[in-house]
Amino acid sequence: MNNEKLVGDIEKLPSNKIYININHLEKGMYNLNIVYKNRIIKSTHFSKE
């Protein structure tokens, strides 16, 4: 696995929306976990084709 660290700056996003850009992910199935206070509050699966 590539341990390359990616860093970027975004000026300001709306506080009630989260954007996930999957352009550079490889094709396949992914599991997305949303964590709050060290607990998974939402888990979902998606695929990039």
Secondary structure, DSSP 8 states (H G I E B T S, - for coil): ----------S---TT------TTS-SEEEEEEEEETTEEEEEEEEEE-
